[in-house]
Amino acid sequence: MVVEKKRYTLEDYRAVAERPENREKILELIEGEIVEKVPSFTRSRCR
């Protein structure tokens, strides 16, 4: 059985990104897939 992922358009992406539950998320559209980016934190060096 082959499962195909839906390829989102820019219009689809904008509709998903504007939903209230996604307002605080960082989303990207990469090759038709909506991906949630995880913020990266760097530690500062303490001297």
C-alpha positions as CSV (number, residue, x, y, z in Angstrom):
1,M,0.0,0.0,0.0
2,V,1.4,3.4,-1.0
3,V,0.4,6.5,0.9
4,E,0.8,9.8,-0.8
5,K,1.3,12.9,1.2
6,K,-0.8,15.9,0.2
7,R,1.3,18.6,-1.4
8,Y,0.2,22.0,-0.1
9,T,0.0,25.2,-2.1
10,L,1.1,28.6,-0.9
11,E,-2.6,29.4,-0.4
12,D,-3.1,26.2,1.7
13,Y,0.0,27.1,3.8
14,R,-1.3,30.7,4.5
15,A,-4.7,29.3,5.6
16,V,-3.0,26.8,8.0
17,A,-0.6,29.5,9.3
18,E,-3.4,31.9,10.1
19,R,-5.3,29.5,12.3
20,P,-5.4,30.6,16.0
21,E,-3.7,27.4,17.2
22,N,-0.7,28.1,14.8
23,R,-0.2,31.8,15.5
24,E,2.8,31.2,17.9
25,K,4.3,28.5,15.7
26,I,7.1,28.9,13.1
27,L,5.9,27.2,10.0
28,E,7.6,26.8,6.6
29,L,6.4,25.4,3.3
30,I,9.1,23.2,1.9
31,E,8.5,21.3,-1.4
32,G,4.7,21.2,-0.8
33,E,5.0,20.1,2.9
34,I,4.2,22.3,5.9
35,V,6.9,21.9,8.4
36,E,7.0,23.3,12.0
37,K,10.4,24.7,12.9
38,V,11.6,24.3,16.4
39,P,13.3,27.4,17.8
40,S,17.0,26.7,18.6
41,F,18.5,28.3,21.7
42,T,22.2,28.8,22.1
43,R,23.8,29.0,25.5
44,S,26.0,32.0,26.1
45,R,29.4,31.3,27.6
46,C,29.7,32.4,31.2
47,R,33.1,33.6,32.3
